[in-house]
Amino acid sequence: MEETDGRDFWSLMSAPADPFAGVARVLVLAPHPDDEALGCGGTVALYASKGVEVRVAVISDGGKIANEFADEDIDIVAARKAESLAASGILGVRETYFLGFPDGQLNAHEGKITAKLAEIVGHYRPDIIFAPSPVDFHEDHIAVSEIAVGLLMSPHAMKVAFYEVYETIRFNTLVDISDFIDVKERAVLCYQYSLFRHPEIYVEAAKALNRFRSFYTRANRYYEALLIISRPTERGELLQWLTYTPKEDSTSLFLSRLKVVDELLFEIGKYYDALQAYEADVRELRSLLGSREKRIDELQAHLDRMMGSLPWRMAVKFYTVRDRLLPAGSQRRRIYERITDQLK
């Protein structure tokens, strides 16, 4: 991996001197067919014009929009694949991989996607990987951006360049694509089904974004904005930089974390005290239960002795023949009942 000389993530956000220097192989990750053209199509065409080998990996099958064309007899996955190949031909892409994961569910397949892309990276050994911005609102785009950062852990030294699709990005590189804006437009126009039969709307939106970036150069040009990083970083740290969240100094960060630890220890102490009290209650209840069980055993033994005694057996025998000896309504029964009432 590239040496960082001990510098932190924030110091590495300065723009690379030349994003094209030393780049011979490029891999573009497109969550769906069309993202590569919309997000970095001009840069791809520029790379290709310089003899750089560019390959595209389309991660999803693009099938989620099939319901938009339910009234047409068409295989939307096959149609979007054909559109992607046509756009790749215009942009100068050498090879396109179609990974075929479920559209709209990429975050549920990150492990498998990472394994497949790691295999591609291992064989192809790109110098830079393009991926959607981590602050894009599309869940598939966010999933692919996280996978791209993880790929920086590969033994193969490379960079990751995040591009814009739905959301603007805090960038450190502007690529002048003015000479290739028409190429990008033609590539986007290939996506008739992907862009719901109105790719011209998306063309104008993408061109407007690329023109907006000239605000920073004061030149009548078109630019694609990129954030290029060269080492793995925590998602939180990356989002902190992208969203302009002020960086905490090390002392404040240490104190804030120390406060969290103190609060956690306090809560643990409370739970420990409560646990000790519960354990004391359990011991007391077990002791009480033991004494009750002992008393029950004593009473059971007494009952067993009583039921085994001669008077008890005689009483039981009498009750079994009482109605025959003392018929109900007889004089003897009435005398018997008066005697038993007096004994009660």
N, C-alpha and C positions, 0 to 999 in steps of 0.2 A: 504493500500500500504506500501511497505518497506520504512522505515525512511531513509532520506538522510543526516541527521545531518547538513543541510545547505550547503552541498557541491554542486558544480556546476556539469554540465554534464561531463565535461572533467575529473574531478577527479574520476568519477564513471566508467571510461573505463578500470581500472585495472582489471586483470583477476579474476573471482570468485575463491575463495579458492578451491572449489570442485563443479563443475557444476552438480554433481550427488547427492550431499547431500540434503536430505529432499525432493527428487523428487519421487513421487509415480505415477503421471499421466502426460503423455506427449501428446500434440496435434501437429501434423505436418501439416502445410498448404502447399499443392502442387498445384501451379497454373494449372498444367497439369499432367496427368498420366505420370510418370517417374521422375518428379523433386525430389520427396522424396527419391528415390533410388540413383539418381545421386548426389544429394546435401548432404544428411545426412544419407544415408542408413546404413553406418557402425555404426554411433552413435545410430540409431534406434535399430539395432540388439544388440548392447551393452546394451542399456537400457533394452530391452526385456529379455536378458540373466540374468539380475539382478532382474527380477520379476516386473519391472516397467510396468504399463499398457500404451501401446502406441496406439493411434488412429490417423488416417490420414483423412484429409478433402481435397478431390480433388475438386478444385474450378470450373474449366471449364469442358466442355464436351469433349474436345479434338478433336472436329470435323473439325477444320480448315484444317487439312492435308488430308481430304478426296480426294481432287483432285489428290494427289500423287498415289492413288490406284483406279483411275477412271476405269481402265481396268479390275478390279476385282469385282466380285459380293459379296461385303462385307459391312456390317454396321460398319464403322470405330469407331463410338462412342461405340458401344457394344464391339467391339474387344479390344479397349483400356481399357475399364472397366474391361474386363476379364483379361487382362495383369496386370492391377493394383492389382486386387485381388490375382493373382498368386504371384506377387512380395511381397505383404503384408504378405502372408502366409509364405514366405521364411524369411522375416525380423522379423517375430514374432508380427506383428501388430494385435491387438485384434479386431478392427472394422474400417471400411473405409466408410466415408460419401462421396457420389457423389452429389455435389450441382448442377451440370448441367448448369452452366452459359455459354454464348457464348464464345467459344475459340477466343482469339484475341481481345475481347471487354470488358475485365473485368473492365477497368477504367470507362466505361459507366454505370456500375452496382455496383459501390462501396457501395452505400447506402444499396441496397438489400443484398449484400454479407456480409456487416458488421452486418446487422440485423440478418442474418441467423447464422453467426459465434458467435455473442453475445449470441444467444439462445443456441448454442452448449456449449459454455464456461460456461454459467450459469448452465447448467445441469451437465456437465462433470467435471467442476472445475479443469482444468489442472494446474500443478505447473509451467510448461514451455511450450511455444509455439514456434515451429520452423517455419521460413518463409524465403523466398529468400532474398538476399541482396538488399538493397535500391539502390546500384550502378550497379545492373545488367542491361544489355542493353535491355532486353525484357520487353515491356510495361506491359504485364500481371504480370510479376514478380515484377515490381516496384509497381504496384497497390496493390498486395497482401502484400508487405512489409509495405506499408503505412497503410493498414487496420490492420495489426498486431500491429503496434505501437499504433494505436487508441484503440485496445482492452486492452491495459494496463490501460486505464481509468476505466476498470471494477472494481467494488468493491472487486472482488476476487483478492487477491495478487498473482502475478505470474511474470515470466520473459519472455522475448522474445529472442530467439537465431536466428540470421541471418546466413544462410548457403550459400555456393558458388555453382553456377551452371555454368553460362557463364563467369563470371568475378571473379577474385580473390578479396578478401576482407581484409581490415585492421581488424585484429582479436584481441581478448583478451583471447581466449581460443583455445587450441589445444587438440583434443580428439584422443587418440591413438586407432586406429581401426584395428591394425595389425592382431589381432586374429579373426577379422570378415571381412577381406578384401575379402575372398572367398565367404562369405555370400552375401556381397554387389554385387560382380560380378554376382552371380547366379540370384540375384534379377533384376539387370539391363538387363541381358540376356533375361528376360521374355518379354521385350518390343520390340518385333519384328516389329510390325506396328508403334508404337510410335517412334522408332528410325530407321525407313525407311529401314527395313530388314537388317540393319548392326549394331546391338547393340554392336558387338565386338569392333567396332571403338570407341564407347562412353565408353565402359569399360576401354579400354586402356587409353583414355584421362582422365577419372576420377581417375584411379589408378596413372597416372603420376602426376596429381595435388596433390593427397594425399601423394605421395612419395616426391614431391617437398617440402612439408611442413616439411620434416625431416631436411631440411637445417637449421632450427632454433633449432633443438635438437641435431644434429650431431649423430643421432641414426638410425640404419637401420630399420626404422619403417614406417608405414603409418598413416597419421593424417588427420582428417577433421577439418578445421579451422572455428571457430564460433565467431561472435560478440554477446555477451550476455549483454542485458540491462534490468534494473528492474524498470524503470519509464518512463512515457511518455516524449517525447522530440520533439521539433520542427524539421521538416524535414531538414531545412537549417542548423541547428546546428549539426544534425546527419551527413549530407553530408559533412559538414566542417571537422568533425573529420575523416570520412572515407577517404576523399581525401587529408588528411595531410595539409589542409589549416591552416596557423598559426592563433592561437587565438589572437584576439585583446585584449589588456588590457582595463580595464574598463574606464580609462581616455580617451584613444584614441577613444574607442567606443562611449563614451558620446560626445566628441568633434565632431566626424564625424556625429553623429546623429543631434547635434546642428546645424552643418553647413547645413545639409539637411533641417532642420526646417527653418533656416534663408533664404535659397534659396527659399523655398516654400512660406514664408511670402512675400519675394520680388516679386515673381511672382503674388501672390494674390493682392499685392498693385498695380502692373501694370494693372491687369485686373480690379481692382476697379476704378482706374483713368479712364480707357477706358470706363467703364460702366457709370461713371458720365458724361463723355463727350457725350456718346450716348444718355443718358437721356436728357441732355440739347438740343441736336439736335432734339430729339423727341418733346420736349416742343415747340421749335421754329417752327417746321413743323406743329404741331397742331394749333399754333397761326395763322400761315400763312394760313393754310387750313380753319380755322374759318373765317378769313377776306375774303378769296376767296368765301366761301359759302355765306357770307353776301352779297357780290357784285353780286353774281349770283342771289340771291333772289331779290335784287333791280332791276336788269335788267329784270328778269322774270315778276316782277310786272309792270314795265314800258311797257313791250311788251304786257302784258295782257290789260293794259289801252288803248294802241294804237290800238290793234286789236278790242277792244270794242267800239272805237270811230266811229261817223257817217261818217267822210271822208274815214276811212279805209273800212267800210262796203260798202260804195258807190263804192270805187275803186275795191273792190273784185267783186261786182255785175257787174261793167262795164267790167272787164276782162272776166267774164263768157259769156257776150253777144257781146264782141268786134268784133269777126269774123263775126257775123251776121249783126251788124251795119256798120262795115267797112270791107267789103269783100276784100280779098287779091287781089292786082292788080288794085283796084278801085282808082279813083281820090281822094276820101275822105281818103282812107287808106294812099296814098302817102303824102297827106297834114298832116295827123296825125303823120306819122313817121318822117316828117321833123321837126314838132314841138317838138316831144319827143327827137329827136337828139339834138336840140338846148338847151332843158332843161337840158340835161345831162352835 
